[in-house]
């Protein structure tokens, strides 16, 4: 529960073959730049997922190994929220206090509220993603 950046998958993942292609070559050109490396995003989750077979592992964090993947160029799995707005974040912050526990990846309520201005940039990533998906 935080605004935290995530790095792209490590160099070992970079070299892994995905459906006969390297990770770099498996990502469609139009998708590049939609989710920049180290972009702060809004996290509010306690669960995670395993990658489907032949998925391209895009991002990870210290708290969650699988932050994002791309499957067959048109399916994007995310472990964070691009859609969160100020109007949707504030009720979570105010009404779900009991879900937040102390931990290295969990920010305080004050820290989350201080980062709320980052949502505009995060929402811009969502807009670019939706534009990419509507091109099919």
BABAPA-284551 format. One line per 4 residues: their letters; for each residue x, y, z of N, C-alpha, C. Coordinates in Angstrom, 2 decimals, always signed. Layout:
BEGIN
A) X Y Z X Y Z X Y Z  ...
//
This chain:
BEGIN
XXXX) +0.85 -1.16 +0.00 +0.00 +0.00 +0.00 +0.90 +1.22 +0.00  +1.17 +1.66 -1.21 +2.16 +2.71 -1.34 +2.22 +3.24 -2.77  +2.96 +4.31 -2.93 +3.40 +4.77 -4.23 +4.86 +4.36 -4.32  +5.14 +3.34 -5.08 +6.51 +2.85 -5.21 +6.81 +2.62 -6.69
XXXX) +8.04 +2.92 -7.10 +8.45 +2.57 -8.45 +8.81 +1.09 -8.53  +8.93 +0.58 -9.71 +9.37 -0.79 -9.90 +10.36 -0.82 -11.05  +11.41 -1.63 -10.93 +12.33 -1.77 -12.06 +11.83 -2.83 -13.03  +12.34 -2.77 -14.27 +11.97 -3.82 -15.21 +12.59 -5.13 -14.76
XXXX) +12.15 -6.23 -15.33 +12.67 -7.53 -14.96 +14.19 -7.55 -15.15  +14.88 -8.30 -14.30 +16.34 -8.27 -14.28 +16.97 -8.83 -15.55  +18.29 -8.70 -15.66 +18.98 -9.08 -16.89 +18.86 -10.57 -17.18  +18.71 -11.40 -16.15 +18.50 -12.82 -16.40 +17.19 -13.03 -17.15
XXXX) +16.16 -12.28 -16.76 +14.88 -12.34 -17.48 +15.04 -11.75 -18.88  +15.86 -10.73 -19.00 +16.07 -10.07 -20.28 +16.53 -11.07 -21.34  +17.39 -12.00 -20.94 +17.97 -12.94 -21.88 +17.15 -14.22 -22.05  +16.16 -14.41 -21.22 +15.34 -15.62 -21.30 +14.56 -15.65 -22.60
XXXX) +14.47 -16.81 -23.20 +13.70 -16.91 -24.43 +12.22 -16.99 -24.12  +11.43 -16.24 -24.83 +9.98 -16.24 -24.68 +9.39 -16.54 -26.05  +8.78 -17.69 -26.19 +8.19 -18.09 -27.47 +9.19 -17.93 -28.62  +10.45 -18.32 -28.37 +11.46 -18.25 -29.42 +12.07 -16.88 -29.61
XXXX) +11.71 -15.91 -28.80 +12.25 -14.56 -28.91 +12.90 -14.18 -27.58  +13.83 -13.24 -27.60 +14.34 -12.72 -26.34 +13.27 -11.83 -25.75  +13.37 -11.55 -24.47 +12.38 -10.69 -23.79 +12.25 -9.37 -24.51  +13.38 -8.76 -24.87 +13.35 -7.46 -25.53 +12.59 -7.54 -26.85
XXXX) +12.83 -8.59 -27.62 +12.16 -8.73 -28.91 +10.72 -9.21 -28.79  +10.32 -9.72 -27.61 +8.96 -10.23 -27.41 +7.97 -9.12 -27.08  +8.47 -7.93 -26.74 +7.58 -6.82 -26.39 +7.27 -6.05 -27.67  +5.99 -5.91 -28.02 +5.64 -5.18 -29.24 +6.15 -3.74 -29.21
XXXX) +6.58 -3.25 -30.36 +7.15 -1.91 -30.44 +6.19 -0.85 -29.91  +4.91 -0.94 -30.23 +3.94 +0.06 -29.79 +3.73 +0.08 -28.29  +4.12 -1.00 -27.61 +3.93 -1.09 -26.17 +5.05 -0.42 -25.40  +6.21 -0.32 -26.02 +7.38 +0.25 -25.35 +7.08 +1.68 -24.89
XXXX) +7.46 +2.00 -23.68 +7.28 +3.34 -23.15 +5.95 +3.59 -22.46  +5.01 +2.65 -22.55 +3.73 +2.84 -21.87 +3.93 +2.79 -20.36  +4.76 +1.88 -19.90 +5.08 +1.75 -18.48 +6.57 +1.94 -18.30  +7.02 +3.17 -18.15 +8.47 +3.42 -18.05 +9.07 +2.76 -16.81
XXXX) +10.32 +2.34 -16.94 +11.04 +1.78 -15.80 +11.09 +2.81 -14.67  +10.90 +2.34 -13.45 +10.94 +3.15 -12.23 +9.80 +4.18 -12.13  +8.74 +4.01 -12.89 +7.55 +4.86 -12.78 +6.87 +4.56 -11.45  +6.64 +5.56 -10.60 +5.88 +5.28 -9.38 +4.44 +4.89 -9.75
XXXX) +3.93 +3.86 -9.13 +2.55 +3.43 -9.36 +1.90 +3.20 -8.00  +0.57 +3.11 -8.00 -0.18 +2.94 -6.77 -0.39 +1.46 -6.50  +0.10 +1.02 -5.33 -0.05 -0.38 -4.91 -1.05 -0.44 -3.77  -2.00 -1.37 -3.89 -2.91 -1.65 -2.78 -3.37 -3.09 -2.95
XXXX) -2.51 -4.00 -2.51 -2.83 -5.41 -2.69 -2.12 -6.25 -1.64  -2.62 -7.42 -1.41 -2.00 -8.36 -0.51 -1.77 -9.71 -1.16  -2.30 -9.89 -2.35 -2.16 -11.15 -3.08 -1.21 -10.96 -4.25  -0.85 -12.06 -4.89 -0.03 -12.00 -6.09 -0.46 -13.10 -7.04
XXXX) +0.28 -13.29 -8.12 -0.08 -14.28 -9.13 +1.19 -14.91 -9.68  +1.02 -16.04 -10.34 +2.11 -16.68 -11.09 +1.97 -16.27 -12.55  +3.07 -16.24 -13.25 +3.02 -15.89 -14.67 +2.47 -17.04 -15.49  +1.61 -16.75 -16.45 +1.17 -17.81 -17.37 +2.34 -18.25 -18.25
XXXX) +2.26 -19.46 -18.78 +3.30 -19.93 -19.70 +3.43 -18.99 -20.89  +4.65 -18.75 -21.32 +4.99 -17.89 -22.46 +4.69 -16.42 -22.23  +4.40 -16.02 -21.01 +4.21 -14.59 -20.73 +5.57 -13.90 -20.68  +5.58 -12.63 -21.02 +6.79 -11.82 -20.94 +6.76 -11.08 -19.61
XXXX) +7.71 -11.40 -18.74 +7.79 -10.77 -17.42 +8.32 -9.36 -17.59  +7.53 -8.35 -17.27 +7.91 -6.96 -17.51 +8.55 -6.29 -16.31  +7.93 -6.40 -15.13 +8.39 -5.65 -13.96 +8.28 -6.49 -12.70  +9.12 -6.14 -11.72 +9.09 -6.77 -10.41 +9.36 -5.71 -9.36
XXXX) +9.15 -6.06 -8.10 +9.55 -5.20 -6.99 +10.09 -6.09 -5.89  +10.72 -5.49 -4.90 +11.21 -6.27 -3.76 +10.05 -6.91 -3.01  +8.91 -6.28 -3.00 +7.75 -6.80 -2.27 +6.99 -7.85 -3.05  +7.08 -7.80 -4.37 +6.25 -8.68 -5.19 +6.99 -9.00 -6.49
XXXX) +7.37 -10.24 -6.66 +8.18 -10.66 -7.81 +7.49 -10.36 -9.14  +6.22 -10.62 -9.23 +5.49 -10.45 -10.50 +4.61 -9.21 -10.44  +5.12 -8.10 -10.93 +4.37 -6.85 -10.93 +3.62 -6.64 -12.24  +4.16 -7.14 -13.35 +3.48 -6.95 -14.64 +3.98 -7.97 -15.64
XXXX) +3.07 -8.41 -16.50 +3.45 -9.30 -17.59 +2.61 -8.98 -18.82  +3.12 -9.37 -19.96 +2.42 -9.23 -21.23 +2.29 -10.63 -21.83  +1.09 -10.95 -22.28 +0.82 -12.27 -22.84 +0.21 -12.11 -24.22  +0.85 -12.70 -25.21 +0.37 -12.68 -26.60 +0.05 -11.26 -27.09
XXXX) +0.88 -10.31 -26.73 +0.81 -8.92 -27.20 -0.44 -8.15 -26.78  -1.47 -8.82 -26.27 -2.74 -8.13 -26.02 -3.31 -8.31 -24.63  -2.64 -9.08 -23.80 -3.12 -9.28 -22.43 -2.04 -8.74 -21.49  -2.42 -7.77 -20.69 -1.49 -7.17 -19.73 -1.98 -7.50 -18.33
XXXX) -1.14 -8.14 -17.54 -1.44 -8.43 -16.15 -0.67 -7.47 -15.26  -1.36 -6.82 -14.35 -0.74 -5.83 -13.47 -0.99 -6.15 -12.01  -0.02 -5.88 -11.17 -0.15 -6.04 -9.73 -0.12 -4.66 -9.07  -0.68 -3.68 -9.77 -0.74 -2.31 -9.27 -1.86 -1.61 -10.02
XXXX) -2.12 -0.37 -9.66 -3.30 +0.33 -10.19 -2.91 +1.56 -10.99  -3.25 +1.55 -12.28 -3.09 +2.72 -13.13 -4.36 +3.57 -13.13  -5.48 +2.98 -12.75 -6.79 +3.63 -12.86 -7.16 +4.47 -11.64  -6.37 +4.39 -10.57 -6.73 +5.07 -9.33 -6.69 +6.58 -9.51
XXXX) -7.72 +7.24 -9.03 -7.81 +8.70 -9.03 -7.84 +9.18 -7.58  -7.74 +10.48 -7.40 -7.86 +11.04 -6.05 -9.19 +10.61 -5.44  -10.25 +10.67 -6.24 -11.60 +10.35 -5.75 -11.73 +8.88 -5.35  -10.98 +7.99 -5.98 -11.07 +6.58 -5.60 -10.03 +6.20 -4.53
XXXX) -8.92 +6.93 -4.46 -7.88 +6.62 -3.47 -8.28 +7.04 -2.06  -8.89 +8.21 -1.93 -9.21 +8.71 -0.59 -10.14 +7.78 +0.19  -11.20 +7.22 -0.40 -12.02 +6.27 +0.37 -11.23 +5.03 +0.80  -10.32 +4.55 -0.05 -9.47 +3.42 +0.36 -8.63 +3.79 +1.57
XXXX) -8.00 +4.94 +1.50 -7.13 +5.39 +2.58 -7.94 +5.55 +3.87  -9.12 +6.14 +3.77 -9.92 +6.44 +4.96 -10.66 +5.22 +5.51  -11.13 +4.33 +4.63 -12.00 +3.24 +5.08 -11.30 +1.89 +5.21  -10.08 +1.80 +4.76 -9.39 +0.50 +4.80 -8.12 +0.56 +5.64
XXXX) -8.13 +1.38 +6.64 -6.96 +1.52 +7.51 -6.56 +0.19 +8.13  -7.53 -0.65 +8.42 -7.25 -1.93 +9.06 -6.46 -2.89 +8.15  -6.45 -2.63 +6.84 -5.71 -3.49 +5.92 -4.22 -3.18 +5.91  -3.86 -1.97 +6.32 -2.46 -1.57 +6.29 -1.76 -2.07 +7.55
XXXX) -0.69 -2.80 +7.35 +0.15 -3.25 +8.44 +1.53 -2.66 +8.23  +2.36 -2.67 +9.23 +3.70 -2.15 +9.07 +4.54 -3.13 +8.26  +5.34 -2.58 +7.39 +6.23 -3.39 +6.58 +7.08 -2.51 +5.69  +8.16 -3.05 +5.16 +9.08 -2.24 +4.36 +8.46 -1.67 +3.09
XXXX) +7.43 -2.27 +2.57 +6.81 -1.80 +1.33 +5.50 -1.08 +1.55  +5.14 -0.86 +2.81 +3.85 -0.23 +3.11 +4.10 +1.16 +3.69  +3.55 +2.15 +3.03 +3.71 +3.52 +3.50 +2.63 +3.87 +4.53  +2.92 +4.89 +5.30 +1.93 +5.38 +6.25 +0.83 +6.13 +5.48
XXXX) -0.27 +6.35 +6.15 -1.36 +7.12 +5.54 -0.85 +8.48 +5.08  -0.06 +9.13 +5.91 +0.48 +10.45 +5.58 +1.35 +10.38 +4.32  +2.21 +9.36 +4.21 +3.08 +9.22 +3.03 +2.27 +8.98 +1.77  +1.22 +8.18 +1.87 +0.37 +7.93 +0.70 -0.32 +9.22 +0.26
XXXX) -0.87 +9.96 +1.20 -1.55 +11.22 +0.86 -0.56 +12.22 +0.26  +0.67 +12.25 +0.78 +1.69 +13.14 +0.20 +1.99 +12.78 -1.25  +1.86 +11.50 -1.62 +2.16 +11.06 -2.98 +0.99 +11.13 -3.94  -0.15 +11.59 -3.47 -1.38 +11.54 -4.27 -1.28 +12.32 -5.58
XXXX) -0.40 +13.34 -5.63 -0.25 +14.11 -6.87 +0.36 +13.27 -7.99  +0.96 +12.12 -7.65 +1.54 +11.24 -8.67 +0.47 +10.56 -9.52  -0.78 +10.59 -9.06 -1.85 +9.89 -9.77 -2.06 +10.43 -11.19  -1.87 +11.72 -11.41 -2.07 +12.28 -12.75 -1.13 +11.63 -13.75
XXXX) +0.14 +11.48 -13.41 +1.09 +10.81 -14.29 +0.77 +9.34 -14.49  +0.35 +8.69 -13.40 -0.03 +7.28 -13.47 -1.24 +7.11 -14.38  -2.22 +8.00 -14.25 -3.40 +7.94 -15.11 -3.03 +8.17 -16.57  -2.01 +9.00 -16.83 -1.52 +9.19 -18.20 -1.00 +7.89 -18.80
XXXX) -0.36 +7.07 -17.97 +0.09 +5.75 -18.44 -1.11 +4.88 -18.81  -2.17 +4.96 -18.02 -3.38 +4.20 -18.32 -3.96 +4.66 -19.66  -3.99 +5.96 -19.90 -4.49 +6.49 -21.17 -3.67 +5.95 -22.34  -2.33 +5.94 -22.20 -1.47 +5.43 -23.28 -1.70 +3.94 -23.49
XXXX) -1.89 +3.20 -22.40 -2.16 +1.77 -22.53 -3.47 +1.53 -23.27  -4.52 +2.28 -22.92 -5.82 +2.10 -23.59 -5.74 +2.49 -25.07  -4.98 +3.51 -25.39 -4.77 +3.88 -26.80 -4.07 +2.74 -27.55  -3.05 +2.16 -26.93 -2.35 +1.03 -27.52 -3.31 -0.13 -27.78
XXXX) -4.11 -0.48 -26.78 -5.03 -1.62 -26.92 -6.13 -1.34 -27.95  -6.54 -0.09 -28.09 -7.60 +0.21 -29.06 -7.10 +0.18 -30.50  -5.79 +0.05 -30.68 -5.25 +0.00 -32.04 -5.42 -1.36 -32.69  -5.91 -2.35 -31.95 -6.08 -3.71 -32.51 -7.45 -3.87 -33.10
//
